[in-house]
Amino acid sequence: MAESGQKLRVRTGESERHALRQDKPIALWAVPRSISTAVDMVFVERDDFEIFHEPFSASYYYSEERLSDRYSDVEPKAEYNYQNVLANMLEPREKRVFVKDMAYHAEGLIGPEFVSRFANTFIIRDPKYVISSLYRMWPDFTFEEQATAPEEKFTKVPSSKVEGLSFSRISATPFRQDPICTIE
């Protein structure tokens, strides 16, 4: 038993670790400037995850199905189409998959089947910090790109149509103060 205030850590053997790799990919859905890359880096530092960093941004901006005209001068490519990116991500792998992406990037796929394929997590940050940081870094952002509530894209999916649906949230402020305890 852990002492008061300590986290109890469970070590798994190789067979249990291999079984865990068969779990759904973990998806961190975010908005720009929400400290999501810092969460992403926590998983990058681990050796038991394969990381996909904003894979649906290629679909959103550069595919034949793109939802943004930000880079309309770039020829669209079929390899970036949503289903191709998703299929690549869901291929069998040795390690469990961690995906960090903007919720609006995946909007072309969000539905019961898509949502059910992931252990969905959202990072939430006070909009005043998101928007002020976004304005400094990317002053020509669009309304869609500044959406401050990533979970809103997913709440349109009726939970009754998704078996085993669950969502987690990470608050950016406590994460900045104590990343390890926030992630455990």
KOLPA-229651 format. One record per atom (N, C-alpha, C): residue number from 0; residue in three letters; atom name; x, y, z. Coordinates in steps of 0.02 Angstrom, whole numbers, plus 50000, padded with zeros to 5 digits. Layout:
N
NODE NUM ALA CA X Y Z
...
//
This chain:
184
NODE 0 MET N 50042 49941 50000
NODE 0 MET CA 50000 50000 50000
NODE 0 MET C 50045 50062 50000
NODE 1 ALA N 50026 50112 49960
NODE 1 ALA CA 50066 50173 49956
NODE 1 ALA C 50053 50216 50017
NODE 2 GLU N 50105 50253 50037
NODE 2 GLU CA 50096 50299 50093
NODE 2 GLU C 50051 50356 50071
NODE 3 SER N 50023 50390 50118
NODE 3 SER CA 49979 50446 50103
NODE 3 SER C 50013 50496 50058
NODE 4 GLY N 49979 50517 50005
NODE 4 GLY CA 50006 50566 49959
NODE 4 GLY C 50048 50537 49903
NODE 5 GLN N 50063 50471 49905
NODE 5 GLN CA 50103 50441 49852
NODE 5 GLN C 50057 50402 49805
NODE 6 LYS N 50080 50397 49744
NODE 6 LYS CA 50043 50358 49694
NODE 6 LYS C 50067 50286 49698
NODE 7 LEU N 50022 50239 49694
NODE 7 LEU CA 50041 50169 49692
NODE 7 LEU C 50054 50151 49619
NODE 8 ARG N 50115 50127 49605
NODE 8 ARG CA 50133 50109 49537
NODE 8 ARG C 50133 50034 49530
NODE 9 VAL N 50103 50010 49477
NODE 9 VAL CA 50100 49939 49465
NODE 9 VAL C 50147 49922 49408
NODE 10 ARG N 50193 49877 49420
NODE 10 ARG CA 50239 49855 49367
NODE 10 ARG C 50209 49794 49334
NODE 11 THR N 50214 49792 49269
NODE 11 THR CA 50187 49735 49232
NODE 11 THR C 50243 49695 49201
NODE 12 GLY N 50231 49632 49194
NODE 12 GLY CA 50279 49588 49160
NODE 12 GLY C 50272 49596 49085
NODE 13 GLU N 50317 49565 49048
NODE 13 GLU CA 50318 49571 48975
NODE 13 GLU C 50252 49549 48943
NODE 14 SER N 50222 49494 48968
NODE 14 SER CA 50160 49470 48937
NODE 14 SER C 50103 49520 48948
NODE 15 GLU N 50099 49551 49007
NODE 15 GLU CA 50047 49601 49019
NODE 15 GLU C 50060 49663 48977
NODE 16 ARG N 50124 49683 48971
NODE 16 ARG CA 50141 49741 48931
NODE 16 ARG C 50120 49730 48859
NODE 17 HIS N 50132 49670 48833
NODE 17 HIS CA 50113 49655 48763
NODE 17 HIS C 50037 49658 48756
NODE 18 ALA N 50001 49634 48805
NODE 18 ALA CA 49928 49636 48802
NODE 18 ALA C 49903 49708 48801
NODE 19 LEU N 49936 49752 48839
NODE 19 LEU CA 49916 49822 48840
NODE 19 LEU C 49924 49854 48771
NODE 20 ARG N 49972 49832 48733
NODE 20 ARG CA 49984 49861 48667
NODE 20 ARG C 49926 49849 48619
NODE 21 GLN N 49884 49802 48635
NODE 21 GLN CA 49827 49787 48592
NODE 21 GLN C 49769 49834 48606
NODE 22 ASP N 49775 49876 48657
NODE 22 ASP CA 49721 49923 48673
NODE 22 ASP C 49712 49975 48618
NODE 23 LYS N 49657 50010 48624
NODE 23 LYS CA 49643 50064 48577
NODE 23 LYS C 49698 50116 48580
NODE 24 PRO N 49711 50150 48524
NODE 24 PRO CA 49758 50206 48526
NODE 24 PRO C 49731 50260 48573
NODE 25 ILE N 49775 50294 48606
NODE 25 ILE CA 49756 50351 48647
NODE 25 ILE C 49758 50412 48602
NODE 26 ALA N 49704 50451 48600
NODE 26 ALA CA 49701 50512 48560
NODE 26 ALA C 49693 50571 48607
NODE 27 LEU N 49738 50619 48599
NODE 27 LEU CA 49734 50682 48635
NODE 27 LEU C 49708 50734 48585
NODE 28 TRP N 49647 50757 48597
NODE 28 TRP CA 49616 50807 48553
NODE 28 TRP C 49624 50875 48585
NODE 29 ALA N 49645 50923 48545
NODE 29 ALA CA 49663 50988 48572
NODE 29 ALA C 49641 51044 48526
NODE 30 VAL N 49656 51104 48547
NODE 30 VAL CA 49653 51164 48505
NODE 30 VAL C 49724 51193 48505
NODE 31 PRO N 49740 51234 48456
NODE 31 PRO CA 49807 51263 48456
NODE 31 PRO C 49822 51302 48520
NODE 32 ARG N 49884 51299 48541
NODE 32 ARG CA 49910 51338 48598
NODE 32 ARG C 49878 51317 48665
NODE 33 SER N 49860 51253 48669
NODE 33 SER CA 49829 51227 48730
NODE 33 SER C 49877 51187 48774
NODE 34 ILE N 49941 51190 48758
NODE 34 ILE CA 49995 51154 48793
NODE 34 ILE C 49992 51079 48775
NODE 35 SER N 49958 51063 48721
NODE 35 SER CA 49952 50992 48701
NODE 35 SER C 50019 50963 48679
NODE 36 THR N 50063 51003 48651
NODE 36 THR CA 50128 50976 48630
NODE 36 THR C 50168 50955 48691
NODE 37 ALA N 50160 50988 48747
NODE 37 ALA CA 50195 50968 48808
NODE 37 ALA C 50170 50899 48830
NODE 38 VAL N 50105 50886 48825
NODE 38 VAL CA 50078 50820 48841
NODE 38 VAL C 50105 50769 48791
NODE 39 ASP N 50106 50788 48728
NODE 39 ASP CA 50134 50746 48676
NODE 39 ASP C 50205 50725 48694
NODE 40 MET N 50244 50771 48718
NODE 40 MET CA 50315 50757 48735
NODE 40 MET C 50321 50707 48792
NODE 41 VAL N 50273 50705 48837
NODE 41 VAL CA 50273 50655 48891
NODE 41 VAL C 50273 50585 48860
NODE 42 PHE N 50232 50576 48808
NODE 42 PHE CA 50227 50510 48775
NODE 42 PHE C 50286 50498 48729
NODE 43 VAL N 50314 50550 48699
NODE 43 VAL CA 50373 50542 48657
NODE 43 VAL C 50431 50515 48698
NODE 44 GLU N 50436 50536 48761
NODE 44 GLU CA 50491 50515 48805
NODE 44 GLU C 50484 50443 48828
NODE 45 ARG N 50426 50414 48821
NODE 45 ARG CA 50416 50344 48840
NODE 45 ARG C 50438 50299 48783
NODE 46 ASP N 50455 50238 48798
NODE 46 ASP CA 50475 50192 48744
NODE 46 ASP C 50421 50141 48727
NODE 47 ASP N 50363 50149 48757
NODE 47 ASP CA 50310 50099 48745
NODE 47 ASP C 50252 50125 48703
NODE 48 PHE N 50261 50182 48669
NODE 48 PHE CA 50210 50210 48626
NODE 48 PHE C 50240 50229 48559
NODE 49 GLU N 50201 50223 48507
NODE 49 GLU CA 50218 50251 48442
NODE 49 GLU C 50177 50314 48435
NODE 50 ILE N 50209 50369 48418
NODE 50 ILE CA 50178 50435 48419
NODE 50 ILE C 50158 50458 48349
NODE 51 PHE N 50098 50484 48343
NODE 51 PHE CA 50075 50518 48283
NODE 51 PHE C 50059 50589 48302
NODE 52 HIS N 50099 50635 48277
NODE 52 HIS CA 50092 50706 48294
NODE 52 HIS C 50052 50742 48240
NODE 53 GLU N 49990 50759 48255
NODE 53 GLU CA 49944 50794 48212
NODE 53 GLU C 49938 50762 48142
NODE 54 PRO N 49923 50698 48140
NODE 54 PRO CA 49919 50664 48075
NODE 54 PRO C 49861 50689 48031
NODE 55 PHE N 49807 50713 48061
NODE 55 PHE CA 49750 50735 48022
NODE 55 PHE C 49757 50806 47996
NODE 56 SER N 49811 50841 48016
NODE 56 SER CA 49823 50908 47988
NODE 56 SER C 49836 50902 47913
NODE 57 ALA N 49870 50848 47892
NODE 57 ALA CA 49881 50838 47820
NODE 57 ALA C 49815 50829 47784
NODE 58 SER N 49768 50794 47815
NODE 58 SER CA 49702 50785 47785
NODE 58 SER C 49665 50852 47781
NODE 59 TYR N 49666 50888 47835
NODE 59 TYR CA 49630 50951 47841
NODE 59 TYR C 49655 51004 47791
NODE 60 TYR N 49721 51007 47782
NODE 60 TYR CA 49750 51059 47740
NODE 60 TYR C 49770 51036 47670
NODE 61 TYR N 49790 50973 47661
NODE 61 TYR CA 49823 50952 47599
NODE 61 TYR C 49791 50894 47562
NODE 62 SER N 49737 50865 47586
NODE 62 SER CA 49707 50807 47553
NODE 62 SER C 49658 50828 47498
NODE 63 GLU N 49635 50779 47461
NODE 63 GLU CA 49583 50792 47412
NODE 63 GLU C 49517 50809 47446
NODE 64 GLU N 49512 50793 47510
NODE 64 GLU CA 49451 50806 47549
NODE 64 GLU C 49461 50865 47597
NODE 65 ARG N 49512 50905 47586
NODE 65 ARG CA 49529 50957 47634
NODE 65 ARG C 49471 51001 47652
NODE 66 LEU N 49471 51021 47715
NODE 66 LEU CA 49418 51063 47742
NODE 66 LEU C 49439 51136 47749
NODE 67 SER N 49500 51151 47733
NODE 67 SER CA 49526 51219 47738
NODE 67 SER C 49555 51240 47671
NODE 68 ASP N 49548 51304 47657
NODE 68 ASP CA 49580 51330 47596
NODE 68 ASP C 49643 51370 47612
NODE 69 ARG N 49668 51362 47674
NODE 69 ARG CA 49728 51399 47694
NODE 69 ARG C 49786 51387 47645
NODE 70 TYR N 49796 51327 47623
NODE 70 TYR CA 49851 51310 47578
NODE 70 TYR C 49824 51287 47510
NODE 71 SER N 49776 51325 47484
NODE 71 SER CA 49743 51305 47422
NODE 71 SER C 49789 51305 47362
NODE 72 ASP N 49847 51338 47367
NODE 72 ASP CA 49895 51339 47312
NODE 72 ASP C 49935 51274 47308
NODE 73 VAL N 49929 51231 47359
NODE 73 VAL CA 49965 51167 47360
NODE 73 VAL C 49919 51114 47330
NODE 74 GLU N 49948 51076 47283
NODE 74 GLU CA 49909 51022 47251
NODE 74 GLU C 49887 50970 47303
NODE 75 PRO N 49823 50953 47306
NODE 75 PRO CA 49800 50903 47355
NODE 75 PRO C 49826 50834 47337
NODE 76 LYS N 49836 50793 47388
NODE 76 LYS CA 49862 50725 47378
NODE 76 LYS C 49816 50674 47410
NODE 77 ALA N 49802 50620 47372
NODE 77 ALA CA 49758 50567 47397
NODE 77 ALA C 49788 50532 47458
NODE 78 GLU N 49853 50528 47463
NODE 78 GLU CA 49884 50494 47521
NODE 78 GLU C 49866 50528 47586
NODE 79 TYR N 49845 50591 47584
NODE 79 TYR CA 49826 50628 47644
NODE 79 TYR C 49751 50625 47658
NODE 80 ASN N 49713 50591 47615
NODE 80 ASN CA 49641 50584 47627
NODE 80 ASN C 49630 50552 47695
NODE 81 TYR N 49575 50571 47727
NODE 81 TYR CA 49561 50551 47796
NODE 81 TYR C 49566 50475 47807
NODE 82 GLN N 49534 50436 47765
NODE 82 GLN CA 49533 50364 47775
NODE 82 GLN C 49603 50334 47767
NODE 83 ASN N 49644 50362 47724
NODE 83 ASN CA 49713 50337 47715
NODE 83 ASN C 49755 50351 47777
NODE 84 VAL N 49748 50411 47805
NODE 84 VAL CA 49785 50428 47865
NODE 84 VAL C 49762 50384 47923
NODE 85 LEU N 49697 50376 47930
NODE 85 LEU CA 49670 50334 47984
NODE 85 LEU C 49692 50262 47977
NODE 86 ALA N 49689 50235 47917
NODE 86 ALA CA 49710 50165 47906
NODE 86 ALA C 49783 50155 47925
NODE 87 ASN N 49825 50202 47907
NODE 87 ASN CA 49896 50198 47925
NODE 87 ASN C 49905 50197 48000
NODE 88 MET N 49869 50239 48034
NODE 88 MET CA 49874 50244 48107
NODE 88 MET C 49850 50180 48142
NODE 89 LEU N 49799 50148 48114
NODE 89 LEU CA 49769 50090 48146
NODE 89 LEU C 49800 50023 48126
NODE 90 GLU N 49852 50025 48084
NODE 90 GLU CA 49886 49963 48066
NODE 90 GLU C 49914 49930 48129
NODE 91 PRO N 49916 49863 48130
NODE 91 PRO CA 49945 49829 48188
NODE 91 PRO C 50017 49851 48200
NODE 92 ARG N 50033 49862 48264
NODE 92 ARG CA 50099 49887 48283
NODE 92 ARG C 50124 49851 48345
NODE 93 GLU N 50188 49854 48355
NODE 93 GLU CA 50218 49824 48416
NODE 93 GLU C 50200 49865 48478
NODE 94 LYS N 50194 49930 48469
NODE 94 LYS CA 50182 49975 48526
NODE 94 LYS C 50112 50004 48521
NODE 95 ARG N 50086 50025 48577
NODE 95 ARG CA 50022 50059 48578
NODE 95 ARG C 50031 50128 48545
NODE 96 VAL N 49980 50153 48514
NODE 96 VAL CA 49983 50216 48477
NODE 96 VAL C 49957 50273 48521
NODE 97 PHE N 49992 50329 48517
NODE 97 PHE CA 49970 50392 48547
NODE 97 PHE C 49965 50443 48490
NODE 98 VAL N 49906 50475 48486
NODE 98 VAL CA 49893 50524 48434
NODE 98 VAL C 49878 50590 48467
NODE 99 LYS N 49913 50642 48446
NODE 99 LYS CA 49897 50710 48469
NODE 99 LYS C 49876 50749 48407
NODE 100 ASP N 49816 50778 48409
NODE 100 ASP CA 49793 50816 48351
NODE 100 ASP C 49743 50869 48374
NODE 101 MET N 49731 50916 48329
NODE 101 MET CA 49680 50966 48341
NODE 101 MET C 49613 50934 48324
NODE 102 ALA N 49564 50946 48366
NODE 102 ALA CA 49498 50916 48354
NODE 102 ALA C 49469 50937 48287
NODE 103 TYR N 49480 50999 48267
NODE 103 TYR CA 49451 51022 48204
NODE 103 TYR C 49485 50988 48144
NODE 104 HIS N 49547 50965 48151
NODE 104 HIS CA 49579 50929 48096
NODE 104 HIS C 49542 50864 48080
NODE 105 ALA N 49514 50832 48130
NODE 105 ALA CA 49480 50767 48120
NODE 105 ALA C 49406 50774 48106
NODE 106 GLU N 49382 50834 48100
NODE 106 GLU CA 49310 50844 48093
NODE 106 GLU C 49280 50805 48034
NODE 107 GLY N 49318 50793 47983
NODE 107 GLY CA 49293 50755 47926
NODE 107 GLY C 49279 50682 47941
NODE 108 LEU N 49302 50658 47998
NODE 108 LEU CA 49293 50588 48016
NODE 108 LEU C 49249 50577 48077
NODE 109 ILE N 49240 50628 48118
NODE 109 ILE CA 49208 50619 48183
NODE 109 ILE C 49137 50591 48176
NODE 110 GLY N 49128 50533 48204
NODE 110 GLY CA 49064 50499 48205
NODE 110 GLY C 49071 50440 48252
NODE 111 PRO N 49018 50402 48263
NODE 111 PRO CA 49021 50347 48311
NODE 111 PRO C 49077 50296 48298
NODE 112 GLU N 49087 50275 48236
NODE 112 GLU CA 49138 50225 48222
NODE 112 GLU C 49208 50252 48236
NODE 113 PHE N 49221 50314 48214
NODE 113 PHE CA 49286 50345 48225
NODE 113 PHE C 49301 50353 48299
NODE 114 VAL N 49254 50381 48335
NODE 114 VAL CA 49263 50394 48407
NODE 114 VAL C 49275 50329 48445
NODE 115 SER N 49242 50275 48425
NODE 115 SER CA 49249 50212 48461
NODE 115 SER C 49317 50179 48451
NODE 116 ARG N 49355 50201 48404
NODE 116 ARG CA 49421 50171 48391
NODE 116 ARG C 49476 50197 48437
NODE 117 PHE N 49461 50249 48477
NODE 117 PHE CA 49512 50281 48518
NODE 117 PHE C 49491 50285 48591
NODE 118 ALA N 49540 50290 48635
NODE 118 ALA CA 49530 50311 48704
NODE 118 ALA C 49539 50387 48700
NODE 119 ASN N 49484 50423 48700
NODE 119 ASN CA 49484 50495 48685
NODE 119 ASN C 49498 50537 48747
NODE 120 THR N 49545 50584 48740
NODE 120 THR CA 49563 50630 48793
NODE 120 THR C 49564 50700 48764
NODE 121 PHE N 49542 50748 48804
NODE 121 PHE CA 49541 50818 48782
NODE 121 PHE C 49584 50858 48830
NODE 122 ILE N 49621 50906 48802
NODE 122 ILE CA 49657 50953 48845
NODE 122 ILE C 49619 51019 48842
NODE 123 ILE N 49606 51046 48900
NODE 123 ILE CA 49566 51107 48907
NODE 123 ILE C 49611 51162 48936
NODE 124 ARG N 49609 51220 48904
NODE 124 ARG CA 49646 51278 48929
NODE 124 ARG C 49601 51339 48926
NODE 125 ASP N 49609 51382 48974
NODE 125 ASP CA 49569 51443 48977
NODE 125 ASP C 49574 51479 48909
NODE 126 PRO N 49517 51494 48877
NODE 126 PRO CA 49518 51525 48811
NODE 126 PRO C 49558 51590 48807
NODE 127 LYS N 49561 51628 48861
NODE 127 LYS CA 49598 51691 48856
NODE 127 LYS C 49672 51678 48844
NODE 128 TYR N 49699 51622 48870
NODE 128 TYR CA 49769 51605 48858
NODE 128 TYR C 49778 51575 48788
NODE 129 VAL N 49730 51535 48767
NODE 129 VAL CA 49733 51504 48701
NODE 129 VAL C 49733 51558 48647
NODE 130 ILE N 49685 51603 48650
NODE 130 ILE CA 49677 51653 48597
NODE 130 ILE C 49733 51704 48597
NODE 131 SER N 49754 51727 48656
NODE 131 SER CA 49809 51775 48657
NODE 131 SER C 49874 51744 48631
NODE 132 SER N 49887 51682 48649
NODE 132 SER CA 49947 51648 48625
NODE 132 SER C 49942 51634 48550
NODE 133 LEU N 49884 51614 48528
NODE 133 LEU CA 49873 51600 48457
NODE 133 LEU C 49882 51664 48416
NODE 134 TYR N 49857 51719 48441
NODE 134 TYR CA 49863 51782 48405
NODE 134 TYR C 49936 51803 48397
NODE 135 ARG N 49976 51792 48449
NODE 135 ARG CA 50047 51809 48445
NODE 135 ARG C 50084 51764 48395
NODE 136 MET N 50066 51699 48393
NODE 136 MET CA 50102 51650 48353
NODE 136 MET C 50075 51643 48282
NODE 137 TRP N 50011 51656 48273
NODE 137 TRP CA 49978 51641 48209
NODE 137 TRP C 49922 51693 48199
NODE 138 PRO N 49940 51756 48186
NODE 138 PRO CA 49890 51810 48186
NODE 138 PRO C 49835 51805 48134
NODE 139 ASP N 49845 51764 48082
NODE 139 ASP CA 49793 51758 48030
NODE 139 ASP C 49750 51695 48040
NODE 140 PHE N 49746 51670 48102
NODE 140 PHE CA 49706 51610 48115
NODE 140 PHE C 49634 51620 48095
NODE 141 THR N 49601 51565 48077
NODE 141 THR CA 49531 51567 48058
NODE 141 THR C 49487 51553 48119
NODE 142 PHE N 49423 51564 48112
NODE 142 PHE CA 49377 51549 48167
NODE 142 PHE C 49382 51476 48187
NODE 143 GLU N 49384 51431 48138
NODE 143 GLU CA 49388 51359 48153
NODE 143 GLU C 49453 51343 48190
NODE 144 GLU N 49508 51374 48170
NODE 144 GLU CA 49573 51360 48200
NODE 144 GLU C 49579 51386 48272
NODE 145 GLN N 49537 51432 48291
NODE 145 GLN CA 49540 51458 48360
NODE 145 GLN C 49487 51429 48405
NODE 146 ALA N 49450 51380 48382
NODE 146 ALA CA 49399 51348 48424
NODE 146 ALA C 49431 51329 48491
NODE 147 THR N 49400 51348 48545
NODE 147 THR CA 49431 51339 48611
NODE 147 THR C 49404 51281 48651
NODE 148 ALA N 49359 51242 48623
NODE 148 ALA CA 49330 51185 48660
NODE 148 ALA C 49332 51123 48615
NODE 149 PRO N 49388 51086 48617
NODE 149 PRO CA 49394 51029 48572
NODE 149 PRO C 49341 50976 48580
NODE 150 GLU N 49315 50968 48641
NODE 150 GLU CA 49265 50915 48652
NODE 150 GLU C 49199 50930 48617
NODE 151 GLU N 49187 50993 48599
NODE 151 GLU CA 49124 51009 48565
NODE 151 GLU C 49117 50972 48499
NODE 152 LYS N 49171 50958 48465
NODE 152 LYS CA 49168 50920 48402
NODE 152 LYS C 49143 50850 48415
NODE 153 PHE N 49156 50823 48474
NODE 153 PHE CA 49139 50754 48489
NODE 153 PHE C 49072 50747 48524
NODE 154 THR N 49046 50800 48554
NODE 154 THR CA 48982 50795 48589
NODE 154 THR C 48924 50788 48540
NODE 155 LYS N 48936 50799 48476
NODE 155 LYS CA 48884 50790 48426
NODE 155 LYS C 48873 50716 48411
NODE 156 VAL N 48918 50673 48435
NODE 156 VAL CA 48912 50601 48424
NODE 156 VAL C 48869 50572 48480
NODE 157 PRO N 48812 50544 48464
NODE 157 PRO CA 48769 50516 48517
NODE 157 PRO C 48804 50458 48553
NODE 158 SER N 48812 50464 48619
NODE 158 SER CA 48848 50413 48657
NODE 158 SER C 48813 50345 48654
NODE 159 SER N 48748 50345 48641
NODE 159 SER CA 48712 50281 48636
NODE 159 SER C 48733 50241 48575
NODE 160 LYS N 48766 50274 48527
NODE 160 LYS CA 48787 50240 48465
NODE 160 LYS C 48860 50217 48469
NODE 161 VAL N 48893 50231 48524
NODE 161 VAL CA 48964 50213 48530
NODE 161 VAL C 48972 50168 48591
NODE 162 GLU N 48987 50105 48578
NODE 162 GLU CA 48996 50057 48632
NODE 162 GLU C 49060 50071 48670
NODE 163 GLY N 49056 50073 48736
NODE 163 GLY CA 49115 50083 48778
NODE 163 GLY C 49144 50153 48773
NODE 164 LEU N 49103 50201 48755
NODE 164 LEU CA 49126 50270 48747
NODE 164 LEU C 49146 50300 48814
NODE 165 SER N 49205 50328 48817
NODE 165 SER CA 49226 50366 48876
NODE 165 SER C 49275 50419 48854
NODE 166 PHE N 49274 50474 48890
NODE 166 PHE CA 49318 50529 48876
NODE 166 PHE C 49356 50548 48940
NODE 167 SER N 49416 50572 48931
NODE 167 SER CA 49455 50599 48987
NODE 167 SER C 49472 50671 48971
NODE 168 ARG N 49486 50709 49023
NODE 168 ARG CA 49506 50779 49013
NODE 168 ARG C 49570 50792 49052
NODE 169 ILE N 49612 50833 49021
NODE 169 ILE CA 49672 50858 49054
NODE 169 ILE C 49665 50933 49056
NODE 170 SER N 49671 50962 49115
NODE 170 SER CA 49669 51034 49122
NODE 170 SER C 49740 51060 49113
NODE 171 ALA N 49750 51108 49068
NODE 171 ALA CA 49816 51132 49052
NODE 171 ALA C 49851 51165 49111
NODE 172 THR N 49815 51202 49153
NODE 172 THR CA 49847 51237 49208
NODE 172 THR C 49879 51189 49259
NODE 173 PRO N 49843 51140 49285
NODE 173 PRO CA 49875 51092 49331
NODE 173 PRO C 49931 51053 49296
NODE 174 PHE N 49922 51038 49231
NODE 174 PHE CA 49974 51001 49195
NODE 174 PHE C 50038 51042 49194
NODE 175 ARG N 50033 51107 49181
NODE 175 ARG CA 50093 51149 49180
NODE 175 ARG C 50127 51149 49248
NODE 176 GLN N 50088 51147 49301
NODE 176 GLN CA 50116 51150 49368
NODE 176 GLN C 50146 51083 49390
NODE 177 ASP N 50116 51027 49369
NODE 177 ASP CA 50140 50961 49391
NODE 177 ASP C 50123 50909 49338
NODE 178 PRO N 50162 50906 49284
NODE 178 PRO CA 50146 50860 49229
NODE 178 PRO C 50142 50787 49250
NODE 179 ILE N 50186 50765 49293
NODE 179 ILE CA 50188 50693 49310
NODE 179 ILE C 50125 50672 49346
NODE 180 CYS N 50104 50709 49396
NODE 180 CYS CA 50043 50690 49434
NODE 180 CYS C 49981 50698 49390
NODE 181 THR N 49981 50746 49345
NODE 181 THR CA 49923 50755 49302
NODE 181 THR C 49915 50696 49255
NODE 182 ILE N 49968 50670 49227
NODE 182 ILE CA 49965 50615 49179
NODE 182 ILE C 49952 50548 49213
NODE 183 GLU N 49981 50536 49272
NODE 183 GLU CA 49970 50472 49306
NODE 183 GLU C 49896 50464 49319
//
